[in-house]
Amino acid sequence: MRGLVVGLISDTHGLLRPEALAALAGSDHVIHAGDIGDRAILEALERIAPLSAIRGNNDTGSWAKAIPEERTIEIGGVRIHIVHDVKALAEIPDETRVVVSGHSHIARIVEKDAVLFVNPGSAGPRRFRLPVSIGRLSIRDPKVEVEIVELEVAGPRSR
């Protein structure tokens, strides 16, 4: 059994690259950790798989008002908490195994006190010299694994 694959994306800032769509294809679920930038991005991601999204600090348009600032979901028996800026997380909900965040544009995987903290980095406009990336979370309860996937995109400042 391959388990479930959850595609992780954040900080698209209105740009959904074809490379990101290709990397997320085949996901059983997609999580967008905020700074979406445009409702059309959510619609495109919903065509891949069921979507759980939260609003980031730059998601201020009327289209974003109904999107929560953070949320907890369960996929394959694993509780996942989604928040845009992990520094704003006051408390981790009980039984959370994974926290997915964005905001910094820096991909990061850290395990602390049996909780896996994942930032898939930014899949939108390149910032500084940071890589453009998404994440993949594999769930075979009770086993949870994550990887960061750097996307091959043209040019250092490419949109």
C-alpha positions in Angstrom: 0.0 0.0 0.0 1.4 3.4 -1.0 -0.4 5.3 1.7 -1.7 8.8 1.2 0.3 11.6 -0.4 -0.5 15.2 0.7 0.9 18.0 -1.5 2.1 21.0 0.4 2.3 24.5 -1.1 2.6 28.0 0.2 3.3 31.6 -0.7 2.1 31.5 -4.3 1.4 35.2 -4.1 -0.9 35.0 -7.2 1.5 32.8 -9.3 0.7 29.2 -9.7 3.6 27.8 -11.8 3.0 24.8 -14.1 5.9 23.2 -12.4 4.1 23.3 -9.1 0.9 21.9 -10.6 3.0 19.0 -12.1 4.7 18.3 -8.8 1.4 18.2 -6.9 -0.3 16.0 -9.5 -1.3 12.6 -8.1 -1.7 14.0 -4.5 -4.6 12.6 -2.5 -5.0 16.0 -0.8 -3.4 19.4 -1.2 -2.7 21.9 1.6 -2.0 25.6 0.9 -0.4 27.3 3.8 -1.4 30.9 2.9 -0.4 33.9 0.9 -2.4 32.5 -1.9 -2.9 35.7 -3.8 -5.9 34.9 -6.0 -9.0 32.7 -5.8 -8.1 31.1 -9.2 -5.1 29.4 -7.5 -7.4 27.6 -5.1 -9.7 26.6 -8.0 -6.8 25.1 -9.9 -5.5 23.2 -6.8 -9.1 21.9 -6.2 -8.9 20.2 -9.6 -5.9 18.2 -8.4 -7.4 16.9 -5.1 -9.4 17.9 -2.1 -7.9 21.2 -0.8 -7.4 22.6 2.7 -6.2 26.2 2.6 -5.6 29.0 5.1 -5.3 32.7 4.7 -1.9 34.4 4.9 -1.1 37.9 5.9 -1.2 39.1 2.2 -4.6 37.5 1.5 -6.6 40.6 2.1 -9.1 40.7 -0.8 -12.8 40.0 -0.4 -12.3 36.6 -1.9 -10.2 35.6 1.1 -12.5 36.6 3.9 -14.1 33.1 4.2 -10.8 31.3 4.4 -9.7 30.6 8.0 -6.4 31.9 9.4 -5.6 28.5 10.7 -7.2 25.1 10.9 -6.7 21.5 11.9 -7.6 18.6 9.6 -7.2 14.8 9.8 -5.9 12.8 6.9 -5.3 9.1 7.1 -5.6 9.1 10.8 -3.0 11.9 11.2 -3.9 15.3 12.7 -2.4 18.2 10.7 -2.5 21.8 11.9 -2.1 24.5 9.3 -1.0 28.1 10.1 0.7 30.7 7.9 3.3 32.0 10.3 4.5 29.3 12.7 5.7 32.1 15.0 2.1 33.1 15.5 1.2 29.7 16.8 0.3 30.1 20.4 -0.6 26.5 21.1 -0.5 23.2 19.1 -3.9 21.5 19.2 -3.9 18.2 21.1 -2.8 15.1 19.1 -1.4 17.1 16.3 1.4 15.1 14.5 2.2 17.7 11.8 2.2 21.5 11.6 2.3 22.9 8.1 3.3 26.6 7.7 4.6 29.1 5.2 5.4 32.8 5.4 9.2 32.7 5.6 9.6 31.4 2.0 12.3 29.1 3.4 11.7 25.3 3.1 12.2 23.6 6.4 11.5 20.3 8.2 12.0 20.0 11.9 10.8 17.4 14.4 10.2 18.6 18.0 8.5 16.8 20.8 7.0 14.2 18.3 5.5 16.9 16.1 6.8 17.4 12.6 7.0 21.0 11.6 7.0 21.5 7.8 7.4 24.7 5.7 7.3 23.7 2.0 8.9 27.0 1.1 7.5 29.3 -1.6 6.1 28.1 -4.9 5.3 31.6 -6.2 7.6 34.5 -7.4 11.2 33.8 -6.4 12.4 35.9 -3.5 16.0 36.7 -3.1 18.0 33.6 -4.2 15.7 31.1 -2.4 14.7 28.0 -4.2 11.1 27.6 -5.5 9.6 24.5 -3.8 6.7 22.5 -2.7 6.4 19.6 -0.2 5.1 16.1 -0.2 3.8 14.5 3.0 3.4 10.7 2.9 1.1 9.1 5.4 1.1 5.4 6.2 -0.4 5.7 9.7 1.4 5.6 12.0 4.3 6.5 9.8 4.6 10.1 8.4 7.4 11.2 6.1 8.0 14.5 4.3 10.2 15.7 1.5 10.9 19.1 0.0 10.8 19.2 -3.8 12.7 22.0 -5.4 11.1 23.1 -8.7 13.2 23.6 -11.8 12.2 27.1 -13.0 14.0 29.4 -15.4 16.1 32.4 -14.2 16.9 33.7 -10.7 14.1 36.2 -10.7 11.6 34.3 -12.8 7.9 34.6 -12.2 
